[in-house]
Amino acid sequence: MMLVVNMFEAKTTLSKLVEAIESGKESEVIIARHGTPVARLAPITRQPVAKRIGVAKGEFVVPDDIDADNENIAALFQESIS
């Protein structure tokens, strides 16, 4: 059964609620306003980094000065917005 807390309790005990989520004691906390669920506090699940297949490895060389024109390019984008 998930934990349901009202808005005032959530505000005053936020640190404890987050700790309960982090520790795994609670899988999620539902926050209610006047008894109506309005929000969910849940852990952030980290996605594993996928293995890169490297299909273009060795096909091109990145020049050392690749970032040399970043400011000029950014300025061009800013001009197009204005």
PDB file with SEQRES, HELIX, SHEET and CRYST1 records, atoms N, CA, C and O in Angstrom:
SEQRES   1 A   82  MET MET LEU VAL VAL ASN MET PHE GLU ALA LYS THR THR          
SEQRES   2 A   82  LEU SER LYS LEU VAL GLU ALA ILE GLU SER GLY LYS GLU          
SEQRES   3 A   82  SER GLU VAL ILE ILE ALA ARG HIS GLY THR PRO VAL ALA          
SEQRES   4 A   82  ARG LEU ALA PRO ILE THR ARG GLN PRO VAL ALA LYS ARG          
SEQRES   5 A   82  ILE GLY VAL ALA LYS GLY GLU PHE VAL VAL PRO ASP ASP          
SEQRES   6 A   82  ILE ASP ALA ASP ASN GLU ASN ILE ALA ALA LEU PHE GLN          
SEQRES   7 A   82  GLU SER ILE SER                                              
HELIX    1 AA1 MET A    7  THR A   12  1                                   6    
HELIX    2 AA2 LEU A   14  SER A   23  1                                  10    
HELIX    3 AA3 ASN A   70  ILE A   81  1                                  12    
SHEET    1 AA1 3 LEU A   3  ASN A   6  0                                        
SHEET    2 AA1 3 VAL A  29  ARG A  33  1                                        
SHEET    3 AA1 3 THR A  36  LEU A  41 -1                                        
CRYST1    1.000    1.000    1.000  90.00  90.00  90.00 P 1           1          
ATOM      1  N   MET A   1       0.847  -1.182   0.000  1.00  0.00           N  
ATOM      2  CA  MET A   1       0.000   0.000   0.000  1.00  0.00           C  
ATOM      3  C   MET A   1       0.892   1.245   0.000  1.00  0.00           C  
ATOM      4  O   MET A   1       1.837   1.338   0.783  1.00  0.00           O  
ATOM      5  N   MET A   2       0.588   2.182  -0.868  1.00  0.00           N  
ATOM      6  CA  MET A   2       1.408   3.384  -0.954  1.00  0.00           C  
ATOM      7  C   MET A   2       0.990   4.400   0.107  1.00  0.00           C  
ATOM      8  O   MET A   2      -0.151   4.420   0.568  1.00  0.00           O  
ATOM      9  N   LEU A   3       1.948   5.232   0.474  1.00  0.00           N  
ATOM     10  CA  LEU A   3       1.729   6.272   1.468  1.00  0.00           C  
ATOM     11  C   LEU A   3       1.051   7.466   0.814  1.00  0.00           C  
ATOM     12  O   LEU A   3       1.486   7.937  -0.237  1.00  0.00           O  
ATOM     13  N   VAL A   4      -0.033   7.961   1.448  1.00  0.00           N  
ATOM     14  CA  VAL A   4      -0.719   9.161   0.977  1.00  0.00           C  
ATOM     15  C   VAL A   4      -0.638  10.194   2.094  1.00  0.00           C  
ATOM     16  O   VAL A   4      -1.006   9.915   3.235  1.00  0.00           O  
ATOM     17  N   VAL A   5      -0.149  11.395   1.756  1.00  0.00           N  
ATOM     18  CA  VAL A   5      -0.041  12.470   2.748  1.00  0.00           C  
ATOM     19  C   VAL A   5      -0.715  13.719   2.198  1.00  0.00           C  
ATOM     20  O   VAL A   5      -0.768  13.934   0.987  1.00  0.00           O  
ATOM     21  N   ASN A   6      -1.231  14.539   3.113  1.00  0.00           N  
ATOM     22  CA  ASN A   6      -1.832  15.794   2.647  1.00  0.00           C  
ATOM     23  C   ASN A   6      -0.735  16.826   2.409  1.00  0.00           C  
ATOM     24  O   ASN A   6       0.412  16.634   2.814  1.00  0.00           O  
ATOM     25  N   MET A   7      -1.092  17.898   1.762  1.00  0.00           N  
ATOM     26  CA  MET A   7      -0.127  18.918   1.345  1.00  0.00           C  
ATOM     27  C   MET A   7       0.657  19.487   2.537  1.00  0.00           C  
ATOM     28  O   MET A   7       1.878  19.626   2.455  1.00  0.00           O  
ATOM     29  N   PHE A   8      -0.016  19.812   3.626  1.00  0.00           N  
ATOM     30  CA  PHE A   8       0.658  20.387   4.785  1.00  0.00           C  
ATOM     31  C   PHE A   8       1.681  19.408   5.354  1.00  0.00           C  
ATOM     32  O   PHE A   8       2.808  19.796   5.663  1.00  0.00           O  
ATOM     33  N   GLU A   9       1.299  18.162   5.490  1.00  0.00           N  
ATOM     34  CA  GLU A   9       2.228  17.150   6.007  1.00  0.00           C  
ATOM     35  C   GLU A   9       3.418  16.973   5.069  1.00  0.00           C  
ATOM     36  O   GLU A   9       4.551  16.811   5.522  1.00  0.00           O  
ATOM     37  N   ALA A  10       3.164  17.005   3.774  1.00  0.00           N  
ATOM     38  CA  ALA A  10       4.252  16.868   2.796  1.00  0.00           C  
ATOM     39  C   ALA A  10       5.235  18.028   2.918  1.00  0.00           C  
ATOM     40  O   ALA A  10       6.447  17.826   2.840  1.00  0.00           O  
ATOM     41  N   LYS A  11       4.718  19.240   3.108  1.00  0.00           N  
ATOM     42  CA  LYS A  11       5.600  20.400   3.242  1.00  0.00           C  
ATOM     43  C   LYS A  11       6.431  20.322   4.515  1.00  0.00           C  
ATOM     44  O   LYS A  11       7.615  20.657   4.502  1.00  0.00           O  
ATOM     45  N   THR A  12       5.824  19.885   5.611  1.00  0.00           N  
ATOM     46  CA  THR A  12       6.545  19.892   6.884  1.00  0.00           C  
ATOM     47  C   THR A  12       7.457  18.684   7.063  1.00  0.00           C  
ATOM     48  O   THR A  12       8.363  18.717   7.896  1.00  0.00           O  
ATOM     49  N   THR A  13       7.235  17.616   6.295  1.00  0.00           N  
ATOM     50  CA  THR A  13       8.054  16.414   6.457  1.00  0.00           C  
ATOM     51  C   THR A  13       8.738  15.992   5.162  1.00  0.00           C  
ATOM     52  O   THR A  13       9.047  14.815   4.976  1.00  0.00           O  
ATOM     53  N   LEU A  14       8.974  16.950   4.267  1.00  0.00           N  
ATOM     54  CA  LEU A  14       9.543  16.616   2.967  1.00  0.00           C  
ATOM     55  C   LEU A  14      10.854  15.839   3.081  1.00  0.00           C  
ATOM     56  O   LEU A  14      11.047  14.852   2.372  1.00  0.00           O  
ATOM     57  N   SER A  15      11.747  16.265   3.953  1.00  0.00           N  
ATOM     58  CA  SER A  15      13.034  15.565   4.097  1.00  0.00           C  
ATOM     59  C   SER A  15      12.827  14.109   4.483  1.00  0.00           C  
ATOM     60  O   SER A  15      13.503  13.227   3.952  1.00  0.00           O  
ATOM     61  N   LYS A  16      11.913  13.850   5.389  1.00  0.00           N  
ATOM     62  CA  LYS A  16      11.644  12.470   5.813  1.00  0.00           C  
ATOM     63  C   LYS A  16      11.012  11.662   4.689  1.00  0.00           C  
ATOM     64  O   LYS A  16      11.318  10.483   4.516  1.00  0.00           O  
ATOM     65  N   LEU A  17      10.135  12.294   3.931  1.00  0.00           N  
ATOM     66  CA  LEU A  17       9.510  11.585   2.810  1.00  0.00           C  
ATOM     67  C   LEU A  17      10.547  11.225   1.752  1.00  0.00           C  
ATOM     68  O   LEU A  17      10.532  10.115   1.221  1.00  0.00           O  
ATOM     69  N   VAL A  18      11.446  12.155   1.446  1.00  0.00           N  
ATOM     70  CA  VAL A  18      12.501  11.879   0.463  1.00  0.00           C  
ATOM     71  C   VAL A  18      13.418  10.775   0.984  1.00  0.00           C  
ATOM     72  O   VAL A  18      13.828   9.896   0.225  1.00  0.00           O  
ATOM     73  N   GLU A  19      13.735  10.817   2.258  1.00  0.00           N  
ATOM     74  CA  GLU A  19      14.574   9.770   2.855  1.00  0.00           C  
ATOM     75  C   GLU A  19      13.904   8.403   2.742  1.00  0.00           C  
ATOM     76  O   GLU A  19      14.571   7.406   2.465  1.00  0.00           O  
ATOM     77  N   ALA A  20      12.591   8.353   2.954  1.00  0.00           N  
ATOM     78  CA  ALA A  20      11.859   7.088   2.842  1.00  0.00           C  
ATOM     79  C   ALA A  20      11.914   6.557   1.411  1.00  0.00           C  
ATOM     80  O   ALA A  20      12.004   5.348   1.200  1.00  0.00           O  
ATOM     81  N   ILE A  21      11.862   7.443   0.444  1.00  0.00           N  
ATOM     82  CA  ILE A  21      11.976   7.045  -0.965  1.00  0.00           C  
ATOM     83  C   ILE A  21      13.392   6.548  -1.253  1.00  0.00           C  
ATOM     84  O   ILE A  21      13.575   5.488  -1.852  1.00  0.00           O  
ATOM     85  N   GLU A  22      14.393   7.322  -0.823  1.00  0.00           N  
ATOM     86  CA  GLU A  22      15.796   6.952  -1.079  1.00  0.00           C  
ATOM     87  C   GLU A  22      16.150   5.607  -0.461  1.00  0.00           C  
ATOM     88  O   GLU A  22      16.857   4.806  -1.073  1.00  0.00           O  
ATOM     89  N   SER A  23      15.664   5.360   0.742  1.00  0.00           N  
ATOM     90  CA  SER A  23      16.013   4.127   1.444  1.00  0.00           C  
ATOM     91  C   SER A  23      15.244   2.917   0.937  1.00  0.00           C  
ATOM     92  O   SER A  23      15.599   1.778   1.241  1.00  0.00           O  
ATOM     93  N   GLY A  24      14.192   3.164   0.164  1.00  0.00           N  
ATOM     94  CA  GLY A  24      13.383   2.062  -0.338  1.00  0.00           C  
ATOM     95  C   GLY A  24      12.248   1.686   0.594  1.00  0.00           C  
ATOM     96  O   GLY A  24      11.479   0.771   0.299  1.00  0.00           O  
ATOM     97  N   LYS A  25      12.137   2.385   1.722  1.00  0.00           N  
ATOM     98  CA  LYS A  25      11.038   2.109   2.654  1.00  0.00           C  
ATOM     99  C   LYS A  25       9.692   2.345   1.976  1.00  0.00           C  
ATOM    100  O   LYS A  25       8.732   1.608   2.199  1.00  0.00           O  
ATOM    101  N   GLU A  26       9.639   3.388   1.143  1.00  0.00           N  
ATOM    102  CA  GLU A  26       8.440   3.691   0.353  1.00  0.00           C  
ATOM    103  C   GLU A  26       8.828   3.681  -1.117  1.00  0.00           C  
ATOM    104  O   GLU A  26       9.882   4.194  -1.492  1.00  0.00           O  
ATOM    105  N   SER A  27       7.970   3.094  -1.951  1.00  0.00           N  
ATOM    106  CA  SER A  27       8.255   3.097  -3.382  1.00  0.00           C  
ATOM    107  C   SER A  27       7.735   4.369  -4.038  1.00  0.00           C  
ATOM    108  O   SER A  27       8.252   4.791  -5.072  1.00  0.00           O  
ATOM    109  N   GLU A  28       6.716   4.980  -3.442  1.00  0.00           N  
ATOM    110  CA  GLU A  28       6.222   6.271  -3.886  1.00  0.00           C  
ATOM    111  C   GLU A  28       5.338   6.857  -2.801  1.00  0.00           C  
ATOM    112  O   GLU A  28       4.793   6.137  -1.965  1.00  0.00           O  
ATOM    113  N   VAL A  29       5.204   8.177  -2.828  1.00  0.00           N  
ATOM    114  CA  VAL A  29       4.360   8.889  -1.880  1.00  0.00           C  
ATOM    115  C   VAL A  29       3.386   9.722  -2.705  1.00  0.00           C  
ATOM    116  O   VAL A  29       3.796  10.477  -3.586  1.00  0.00           O  
ATOM    117  N   ILE A  30       2.121   9.585  -2.421  1.00  0.00           N  
ATOM    118  CA  ILE A  30       1.109  10.382  -3.103  1.00  0.00           C  
ATOM    119  C   ILE A  30       0.791  11.587  -2.232  1.00  0.00           C  
ATOM    120  O   ILE A  30       0.536  11.449  -1.036  1.00  0.00           O  
ATOM    121  N   ILE A  31       0.808  12.765  -2.834  1.00  0.00           N  
ATOM    122  CA  ILE A  31       0.500  13.997  -2.117  1.00  0.00           C  
ATOM    123  C   ILE A  31      -0.898  14.434  -2.535  1.00  0.00           C  
ATOM    124  O   ILE A  31      -1.209  14.537  -3.721  1.00  0.00           O  
ATOM    125  N   ALA A  32      -1.738  14.689  -1.520  1.00  0.00           N  
ATOM    126  CA  ALA A  32      -3.133  15.033  -1.780  1.00  0.00           C  
ATOM    127  C   ALA A  32      -3.432  16.451  -1.309  1.00  0.00           C  
ATOM    128  O   ALA A  32      -2.818  16.958  -0.370  1.00  0.00           O  
ATOM    129  N   ARG A  33      -4.384  17.071  -1.981  1.00  0.00           N  
ATOM    130  CA  ARG A  33      -4.901  18.373  -1.556  1.00  0.00           C  
ATOM    131  C   ARG A  33      -6.388  18.160  -1.280  1.00  0.00           C  
ATOM    132  O   ARG A  33      -7.156  17.788  -2.168  1.00  0.00           O  
ATOM    133  N   HIS A  34      -6.769  18.403  -0.041  1.00  0.00           N  
ATOM    134  CA  HIS A  34      -8.162  18.197   0.386  1.00  0.00           C  
ATOM    135  C   HIS A  34      -8.632  16.774   0.080  1.00  0.00           C  
ATOM    136  O   HIS A  34      -9.776  16.559  -0.320  1.00  0.00           O  
ATOM    137  N   GLY A  35      -7.728  15.803   0.275  1.00  0.00           N  
ATOM    138  CA  GLY A  35      -8.071  14.400   0.080  1.00  0.00           C  
ATOM    139  C   GLY A  35      -8.001  13.907  -1.353  1.00  0.00           C  
ATOM    140  O   GLY A  35      -8.200  12.719  -1.604  1.00  0.00           O  
ATOM    141  N   THR A  36      -7.723  14.791  -2.296  1.00  0.00           N  
ATOM    142  CA  THR A  36      -7.640  14.404  -3.700  1.00  0.00           C  
ATOM    143  C   THR A  36      -6.178  14.304  -4.120  1.00  0.00           C  
ATOM    144  O   THR A  36      -5.447  15.290  -4.020  1.00  0.00           O  
ATOM    145  N   PRO A  37      -5.735  13.140  -4.587  1.00  0.00           N  
ATOM    146  CA  PRO A  37      -4.340  12.991  -5.023  1.00  0.00           C  
ATOM    147  C   PRO A  37      -4.010  13.971  -6.151  1.00  0.00           C  
ATOM    148  O   PRO A  37      -4.747  14.075  -7.131  1.00  0.00           O  
ATOM    149  N   VAL A  38      -2.886  14.691  -5.999  1.00  0.00           N  
ATOM    150  CA  VAL A  38      -2.493  15.669  -7.011  1.00  0.00           C  
ATOM    151  C   VAL A  38      -1.056  15.511  -7.495  1.00  0.00           C  
ATOM    152  O   VAL A  38      -0.701  16.039  -8.549  1.00  0.00           O  
ATOM    153  N   ALA A  39      -0.223  14.793  -6.741  1.00  0.00           N  
ATOM    154  CA  ALA A  39       1.185  14.662  -7.139  1.00  0.00           C  
ATOM    155  C   ALA A  39       1.748  13.347  -6.614  1.00  0.00           C  
ATOM    156  O   ALA A  39       1.204  12.737  -5.694  1.00  0.00           O  
ATOM    157  N   ARG A  40       2.855  12.928  -7.227  1.00  0.00           N  
ATOM    158  CA  ARG A  40       3.514  11.694  -6.824  1.00  0.00           C  
ATOM    159  C   ARG A  40       4.989  11.984  -6.580  1.00  0.00           C  
ATOM    160  O   ARG A  40       5.653  12.606  -7.409  1.00  0.00           O  
ATOM    161  N   LEU A  41       5.496  11.532  -5.443  1.00  0.00           N  
ATOM    162  CA  LEU A  41       6.917  11.614  -5.130  1.00  0.00           C  
ATOM    163  C   LEU A  41       7.465  10.206  -5.334  1.00  0.00           C  
ATOM    164  O   LEU A  41       7.050   9.269  -4.652  1.00  0.00           O  
ATOM    165  N   ALA A  42       8.388  10.060  -6.265  1.00  0.00           N  
ATOM    166  CA  ALA A  42       8.905   8.736  -6.606  1.00  0.00           C  
ATOM    167  C   ALA A  42      10.397   8.833  -6.878  1.00  0.00           C  
ATOM    168  O   ALA A  42      10.900   9.903  -7.223  1.00  0.00           O  
ATOM    169  N   PRO A  43      11.109   7.715  -6.724  1.00  0.00           N  
ATOM    170  CA  PRO A  43      12.554   7.752  -6.984  1.00  0.00           C  
ATOM    171  C   PRO A  43      12.834   7.941  -8.470  1.00  0.00           C  
ATOM    172  O   PRO A  43      12.040   7.552  -9.326  1.00  0.00           O  
ATOM    173  N   ILE A  44      13.970   8.540  -8.748  1.00  0.00           N  
ATOM    174  CA  ILE A  44      14.429   8.668 -10.123  1.00  0.00           C  
ATOM    175  C   ILE A  44      15.201   7.403 -10.449  1.00  0.00           C  
ATOM    176  O   ILE A  44      16.157   7.049  -9.760  1.00  0.00           O  
ATOM    177  N   THR A  45      14.783   6.739 -11.487  1.00  0.00           N  
ATOM    178  CA  THR A  45      15.494   5.529 -11.891  1.00  0.00           C  
ATOM    179  C   THR A  45      16.557   5.903 -12.900  1.00  0.00           C  
ATOM    180  O   THR A  45      16.280   6.574 -13.894  1.00  0.00           O  
ATOM    181  N   ARG A  46      17.731   5.478 -12.645  1.00  0.00           N  
ATOM    182  CA  ARG A  46      18.853   5.775 -13.529  1.00  0.00           C  
ATOM    183  C   ARG A  46      18.869   4.753 -14.660  1.00  0.00           C  
ATOM    184  O   ARG A  46      18.799   3.546 -14.431  1.00  0.00           O  
ATOM    185  N   GLN A  47      18.962   5.262 -15.880  1.00  0.00           N  
ATOM    186  CA  GLN A  47      19.028   4.395 -17.040  1.00  0.00           C  
ATOM    187  C   GLN A  47      20.485   3.978 -17.263  1.00  0.00           C  
ATOM    188  O   GLN A  47      21.375   4.829 -17.279  1.00  0.00           O  
ATOM    189  N   PRO A  48      20.728   2.699 -17.431  1.00  0.00           N  
ATOM    190  CA  PRO A  48      22.102   2.280 -17.692  1.00  0.00           C  
ATOM    191  C   PRO A  48      22.574   2.834 -19.041  1.00  0.00           C  
ATOM    192  O   PRO A  48      21.797   2.954 -19.989  1.00  0.00           O  
ATOM    193  N   VAL A  49      23.837   3.161 -19.100  1.00  0.00           N  
ATOM    194  CA  VAL A  49      24.404   3.674 -20.336  1.00  0.00           C  
ATOM    195  C   VAL A  49      24.512   2.517 -21.322  1.00  0.00           C  
ATOM    196  O   VAL A  49      25.109   1.481 -21.029  1.00  0.00           O  
ATOM    197  N   ALA A  50      23.931   2.715 -22.473  1.00  0.00           N  
ATOM    198  CA  ALA A  50      23.944   1.665 -23.489  1.00  0.00           C  
ATOM    199  C   ALA A  50      25.336   1.536 -24.099  1.00  0.00           C  
ATOM    200  O   ALA A  50      26.078   2.513 -24.202  1.00  0.00           O  
ATOM    201  N   LYS A  51      25.667   0.338 -24.491  1.00  0.00           N  
ATOM    202  CA  LYS A  51      26.928   0.105 -25.173  1.00  0.00           C  
ATOM    203  C   LYS A  51      26.884   0.783 -26.530  1.00  0.00           C  
ATOM    204  O   LYS A  51      25.916   0.636 -27.277  1.00  0.00           O  
ATOM    205  N   ARG A  52      27.922   1.516 -26.841  1.00  0.00           N  
ATOM    206  CA  ARG A  52      27.982   2.194 -28.127  1.00  0.00           C  
ATOM    207  C   ARG A  52      28.594   1.261 -29.164  1.00  0.00           C  
ATOM    208  O   ARG A  52      29.575   0.568 -28.894  1.00  0.00           O  
ATOM    209  N   ILE A  53      28.017   1.254 -30.321  1.00  0.00           N  
ATOM    210  CA  ILE A  53      28.465   0.291 -31.318  1.00  0.00           C  
ATOM    211  C   ILE A  53      29.599   0.811 -32.199  1.00  0.00           C  
ATOM    212  O   ILE A  53      30.303   0.015 -32.821  1.00  0.00           O  
ATOM    213  N   GLY A  54      29.790   2.122 -32.265  1.00  0.00           N  
ATOM    214  CA  GLY A  54      30.938   2.683 -32.976  1.00  0.00           C  
ATOM    215  C   GLY A  54      30.942   2.446 -34.464  1.00  0.00           C  
ATOM    216  O   GLY A  54      31.984   2.113 -35.030  1.00  0.00           O  
ATOM    217  N   VAL A  55      29.803   2.610 -35.118  1.00  0.00           N  
ATOM    218  CA  VAL A  55      29.745   2.333 -36.560  1.00  0.00           C  
ATOM    219  C   VAL A  55      30.590   3.300 -37.389  1.00  0.00           C  
ATOM    220  O   VAL A  55      30.987   2.959 -38.504  1.00  0.00           O  
ATOM    221  N   ALA A  56      30.874   4.498 -36.873  1.00  0.00           N  
ATOM    222  CA  ALA A  56      31.659   5.468 -37.639  1.00  0.00           C  
ATOM    223  C   ALA A  56      33.080   5.601 -37.102  1.00  0.00           C  
ATOM    224  O   ALA A  56      33.828   6.480 -37.529  1.00  0.00           O  
ATOM    225  N   LYS A  57      33.449   4.744 -36.182  1.00  0.00           N  
ATOM    226  CA  LYS A  57      34.780   4.829 -35.589  1.00  0.00           C  
ATOM    227  C   LYS A  57      35.854   4.724 -36.670  1.00  0.00           C  
ATOM    228  O   LYS A  57      35.874   3.790 -37.472  1.00  0.00           O  
ATOM    229  N   GLY A  58      36.747   5.719 -36.661  1.00  0.00           N  
ATOM    230  CA  GLY A  58      37.842   5.728 -37.619  1.00  0.00           C  
ATOM    231  C   GLY A  58      37.482   6.270 -38.986  1.00  0.00           C  
ATOM    232  O   GLY A  58      38.346   6.332 -39.860  1.00  0.00           O  
ATOM    233  N   GLU A  59      36.232   6.667 -39.206  1.00  0.00           N  
ATOM    234  CA  GLU A  59      35.786   7.145 -40.507  1.00  0.00           C  
ATOM    235  C   GLU A  59      36.080   8.624 -40.736  1.00  0.00           C  
ATOM    236  O   GLU A  59      36.118   9.074 -41.881  1.00  0.00           O  
ATOM    237  N   PHE A  60      36.289   9.389 -39.659  1.00  0.00           N  
ATOM    238  CA  PHE A  60      36.597  10.807 -39.811  1.00  0.00           C  
ATOM    239  C   PHE A  60      37.447  11.266 -38.640  1.00  0.00           C  
ATOM    240  O   PHE A  60      37.541  10.589 -37.617  1.00  0.00           O  
ATOM    241  N   VAL A  61      38.054  12.412 -38.804  1.00  0.00           N  
ATOM    242  CA  VAL A  61      38.913  12.982 -37.780  1.00  0.00           C  
ATOM    243  C   VAL A  61      38.305  14.298 -37.334  1.00  0.00           C  
ATOM    244  O   VAL A  61      37.965  15.141 -38.164  1.00  0.00           O  
ATOM    245  N   VAL A  62      38.165  14.478 -36.035  1.00  0.00           N  
ATOM    246  CA  VAL A  62      37.652  15.726 -35.486  1.00  0.00           C  
ATOM    247  C   VAL A  62      38.828  16.676 -35.319  1.00  0.00           C  
ATOM    248  O   VAL A  62      39.785  16.361 -34.611  1.00  0.00           O  
ATOM    249  N   PRO A  63      38.765  17.848 -35.972  1.00  0.00           N  
ATOM    250  CA  PRO A  63      39.887  18.781 -35.860  1.00  0.00           C  
ATOM    251  C   PRO A  63      40.024  19.338 -34.450  1.00  0.00           C  
ATOM    252  O   PRO A  63      39.034  19.457 -33.728  1.00  0.00           O  
ATOM    253  N   ASP A  64      41.245  19.681 -34.055  1.00  0.00           N  
ATOM    254  CA  ASP A  64      41.493  20.218 -32.713  1.00  0.00           C  
ATOM    255  C   ASP A  64      40.757  21.535 -32.471  1.00  0.00           C  
ATOM    256  O   ASP A  64      40.393  21.844 -31.337  1.00  0.00           O  
ATOM    257  N   ASP A  65      40.537  22.314 -33.541  1.00  0.00           N  
ATOM    258  CA  ASP A  65      39.893  23.620 -33.384  1.00  0.00           C  
ATOM    259  C   ASP A  65      38.390  23.573 -33.673  1.00  0.00           C  
ATOM    260  O   ASP A  65      37.813  24.577 -34.088  1.00  0.00           O  
ATOM    261  N   ILE A  66      37.757  22.431 -33.462  1.00  0.00           N  
ATOM    262  CA  ILE A  66      36.339  22.277 -33.793  1.00  0.00           C  
ATOM    263  C   ILE A  66      35.450  23.306 -33.080  1.00  0.00           C  
ATOM    264  O   ILE A  66      34.406  23.682 -33.613  1.00  0.00           O  
ATOM    265  N   ASP A  67      35.840  23.760 -31.900  1.00  0.00           N  
ATOM    266  CA  ASP A  67      35.034  24.712 -31.142  1.00  0.00           C  
ATOM    267  C   ASP A  67      35.432  26.164 -31.376  1.00  0.00           C  
ATOM    268  O   ASP A  67      34.910  27.055 -30.706  1.00  0.00           O  
ATOM    269  N   ALA A  68      36.327  26.419 -32.292  1.00  0.00           N  
ATOM    270  CA  ALA A  68      36.863  27.764 -32.492  1.00  0.00           C  
ATOM    271  C   ALA A  68      35.795  28.781 -32.888  1.00  0.00           C  
ATOM    272  O   ALA A  68      35.908  29.950 -32.518  1.00  0.00           O  
ATOM    273  N   ASP A  69      34.776  28.381 -33.618  1.00  0.00           N  
ATOM    274  CA  ASP A  69      33.764  29.317 -34.103  1.00  0.00           C  
ATOM    275  C   ASP A  69      32.463  29.274 -33.313  1.00  0.00           C  
ATOM    276  O   ASP A  69      31.457  29.815 -33.772  1.00  0.00           O  
ATOM    277  N   ASN A  70      32.452  28.650 -32.144  1.00  0.00           N  
ATOM    278  CA  ASN A  70      31.216  28.522 -31.365  1.00  0.00           C  
ATOM    279  C   ASN A  70      30.559  29.868 -31.064  1.00  0.00           C  
ATOM    280  O   ASN A  70      29.339  29.993 -31.165  1.00  0.00           O  
ATOM    281  N   GLU A  71      31.343  30.864 -30.701  1.00  0.00           N  
ATOM    282  CA  GLU A  71      30.764  32.170 -30.365  1.00  0.00           C  
ATOM    283  C   GLU A  71      30.139  32.810 -31.599  1.00  0.00           C  
ATOM    284  O   GLU A  71      29.062  33.400 -31.504  1.00  0.00           O  
ATOM    285  N   ASN A  72      30.784  32.707 -32.742  1.00  0.00           N  
ATOM    286  CA  ASN A  72      30.234  33.274 -33.986  1.00  0.00           C  
ATOM    287  C   ASN A  72      28.935  32.569 -34.368  1.00  0.00           C  
ATOM    288  O   ASN A  72      27.970  33.215 -34.777  1.00  0.00           O  
ATOM    289  N   ILE A  73      28.914  31.273 -34.238  1.00  0.00           N  
ATOM    290  CA  ILE A  73      27.710  30.499 -34.580  1.00  0.00           C  
ATOM    291  C   ILE A  73      26.576  30.850 -33.626  1.00  0.00           C  
ATOM    292  O   ILE A  73      25.438  31.023 -34.064  1.00  0.00           O  
ATOM    293  N   ALA A  74      26.860  30.959 -32.341  1.00  0.00           N  
ATOM    294  CA  ALA A  74      25.846  31.340 -31.364  1.00  0.00           C  
ATOM    295  C   ALA A  74      25.292  32.716 -31.672  1.00  0.00           C  
ATOM    296  O   ALA A  74      24.089  32.943 -31.546  1.00  0.00           O  
ATOM    297  N   ALA A  75      26.156  33.636 -32.076  1.00  0.00           N  
ATOM    298  CA  ALA A  75      25.712  34.987 -32.427  1.00  0.00           C  
ATOM    299  C   ALA A  75      24.774  34.953 -33.633  1.00  0.00           C  
ATOM    300  O   ALA A  75      23.806  35.712 -33.677  1.00  0.00           O  
ATOM    301  N   LEU A  76      25.040  34.097 -34.599  1.00  0.00           N  
ATOM    302  CA  LEU A  76      24.159  33.977 -35.751  1.00  0.00           C  
ATOM    303  C   LEU A  76      22.780  33.482 -35.340  1.00  0.00           C  
ATOM    304  O   LEU A  76      21.769  33.955 -35.859  1.00  0.00           O  
ATOM    305  N   PHE A  77      22.734  32.537 -34.415  1.00  0.00           N  
ATOM    306  CA  PHE A  77      21.434  32.059 -33.923  1.00  0.00           C  
ATOM    307  C   PHE A  77      20.696  33.164 -33.183  1.00  0.00           C  
ATOM    308  O   PHE A  77      19.483  33.309 -33.332  1.00  0.00           O  
ATOM    309  N   GLN A  78      21.414  33.939 -32.393  1.00  0.00           N  
ATOM    310  CA  GLN A  78      20.802  35.036 -31.662  1.00  0.00           C  
ATOM    311  C   GLN A  78      20.234  36.081 -32.622  1.00  0.00           C  
ATOM    312  O   GLN A  78      19.166  36.639 -32.373  1.00  0.00           O  
ATOM    313  N   GLU A  79      20.945  36.344 -33.712  1.00  0.00           N  
ATOM    314  CA  GLU A  79      20.459  37.307 -34.702  1.00  0.00           C  
ATOM    315  C   GLU A  79      19.161  36.818 -35.342  1.00  0.00           C  
ATOM    316  O   GLU A  79      18.261  37.614 -35.609  1.00  0.00           O  
ATOM    317  N   SER A  80      19.063  35.520 -35.587  1.00  0.00           N  
ATOM    318  CA  SER A  80      17.870  35.001 -36.244  1.00  0.00           C  
ATOM    319  C   SER A  80      16.665  35.021 -35.306  1.00  0.00           C  
ATOM    320  O   SER A  80      15.528  35.022 -35.778  1.00  0.00           O  
ATOM    321  N   ILE A  81      16.881  35.037 -34.003  1.00  0.00           N  
ATOM    322  CA  ILE A  81      15.797  35.099 -33.021  1.00  0.00           C  
ATOM    323  C   ILE A  81      15.295  36.519 -32.866  1.00  0.00           C  
ATOM    324  O   ILE A  81      14.101  36.744 -32.670  1.00  0.00           O  
ATOM    325  N   SER A  82      16.197  37.470 -32.953  1.00  0.00           N  
ATOM    326  CA  SER A  82      15.846  38.883 -32.719  1.00  0.00           C  
ATOM    327  C   SER A  82      14.995  39.468 -33.801  1.00  0.00           C  
ATOM    328  O   SER A  82      14.629  40.641 -33.732  1.00  0.00           O  
TER     329      SER A  82                                                      
END                                                                             
